Amino acid sequence: MPVLTEERFNSGTTYADFHRRLTEGGGIMQELLIAGEAGAAAAEIDFSPYLALERPLKVLALSEDWCGDCTDNLPIVDRIARETGKLDFRILARDENLDIDDRYLKNGAFRSIPVVIFMDEDFNEIGHMIERPDSVTELRIRRRQEVHAAHPEFGGLQTPPDQLSDELREARFAAEMESREACRPEATAEVVRVFGAIVSGK
């Protein structure tokens, strides 16, 4: 059964719309999007699986503008779409399309985003990715553990930030963001690998 109808797919926004909203809004989400787009631009991507496609694929992302994994991963889809012409890419708001999202619960329980669904021209799914590869989650956890081991004043991974002083909370946030950014090249490469495997059927 097709994932969705052509009409519903076409009602999705473009990546340009997504980019505009986040950059106009400013703040941390603008910063994360700029970093995500820089990471996507720097990534080594094998475009051959996409260029070998007889017909472009439909790609749908369920997203929300507050989501850091969306600012990491949607720029990768956008770059592939622009440079190959083989992906017709649309974005739908997760919270307005829960009937679709509930078909893609992470671990069967969580409405994690982004959900990136690759489909043929008839909207039959050929593969999907939910949130991020498990390897990226494991990498980020290791890096955060290293941050907290080096900074016991942060109270450990399980300490809620609101239990820290303003100064320590800001320092912890900055250190964790720096750690996340240090993961970006490896994390981006993993997402590129997953997308390529979906498209090539490997």
N, C-alpha and C positions, 0 to 999 in steps of 0.2 A: 504494500500500500504506500503511495507517495507520502512524503513527510508533510507536505503542504501544497496548497494550490498556487498556480502562477500569479493569480491576483494578490494573494497574501504576500508572496515573495516580493512582488513588485512594489508593494506598499512600504517595504523596508527603506530605511534611509541609506544613503551612500556613505562611504568612508569620508568623503569630503565634508559631509554634514557633521559627522562625528568629530572630525578634526576641528571644524569651525566652532562647534559648541564648547569643546574643552579649552581651546585656546582663548576664546572670548571670555570664558569664565575665570581664567587666571588661577592662581593658587597652586596647591600641591598637584592637582590633577593635570594642569597645564604642564608642570614640570615633569611629571611622570610620562605624559604623552611625548614631549620633546625627547626625553631619554629613550623611550621606546622606539620612536622613529629613527633616532640616531643609531640605535642598536640594530634595527632592521636594515638600515642603509649600509651598515658596515659588515653585515653577515655574508658569508660565502654560501650562495644558494645554487644548487644544481637545478637548472631550469629544464633539463631535458625531459623529465617525466611529464611536465606540463606542455612543452612544445610538441611532444609526441601525440597528444590527444587529438583525435579526429574532430571533436566538437568541444567547445568550451563547457566547463562544469558550472553548475550553480553552487554558490557557497553562501550559507546563511550563518550569521553569528547572532546569538542571543547575548545581549550586553546591557550594561547600565553605566552611566557616566561617572560613577564613583568607584569603579572597579579597576584596581591596579593591574590585575592579570589581563584585563581588556586592553589597557594602554600598552602592555608588553606585547601582546600577541596579535591584535588586529592590524598593527602596522606591517607585520610580516605578510599577512594575507594581502594587504593592499599593495605592497611592493611586488609580490608575485603576479597579482592581477595586472598591474600597470606594465610590467616588463615583459609579460608573455602574451597578454591579450586572451588568455585561456580560462580566466575565472570571472564569472559574473557575480559580483560580491554585494550582498545586502546585509543590513544590520536591523534587527528588531529588538525593542525593549523587552527584556526578560519579564518584568513585572506585568506587562500588558499582554504577554503571550505564555502564560503559565501552562496552558494545555500542551504546548510544544515542549516547554522545559521539563514538564513532568515525565516526558518520555526519555529524558536524558539526565536522570538524577545521579549524582556522583555517589558511588558505593551503594546505589539503590535508595539513598535517603536524603541527599543534600542537593539543593538547587544552586549548585556552584556555577559560576560563569567566568569567562565566556564559554558557551557551547558553540563550537565551530563545526558545521555539518556540510560535508561535500556531497553533492547530488548530481545525477545525470540530468539530461535536458527534460526528462519527464518527472523530475523531482523525486526519483528513487534514490535513497541514500547509498553511497558507496563507502562511507566511513565518517568518523567524527572524533573530535577531541573535546574533553570536558576540562575546563579550568587551565590545567597545565600538565605536562608529563610527570609521573610519579618521581622520576629521576631529578626533576627540577625542585620538587618539594623537598626531597631528601638533601639536595645540595644546599638549599636555603636554610634548612634546619641545622645542618652542620656548621654553616657560616655563622648563624645566630648563636649557636652554642659557643663558638670560638670568641665571639664578641663578649658574651656574658662571663666566660671564664677569665677573660682579660680585664673585666670591669665588675668585680663583685659588688661594687656600690650600686649597681643597677638592680640588685635583689634577685637575680635569676630569671629564667624564662617564664616562670609561672607567676611572678609578682605583677599584679595589675598596675599599669602606669599611674593610676590615680592615687596609689599609695606612696608615690615618690614625690619629692619636692619639685617645684617647677623647674629648677635648674637641672636636677638629675633626669627628670622626664624629658626635657629638651635634649640633653646630652645622649640619653638612651635612644631617642627617636633618630637623631642624627647618625649615631653609630650603626643602628640597624638599617637605615636607608643606605648608608655607605656600603654596608655588607651586601645588601640586595643588589646594588649597582655593580659591585665586584663580581657577582654571579652572572651578570647579564650576557657576556659573550657565550658562555657555556650553555646557559638557559635558552638563549635564542637559537643556538645550533641544535639543541634537542627538539625544539618546536619545529624548526625547519625539517629535521629528520622525520618527525612524525607525519607532518603534512606530505612530504615526499613519498613516504611509505603508503599512505592512504591512496594517493593519486596513482602510484605505480602498481598498487595491489600486492605489495610485498610485506 
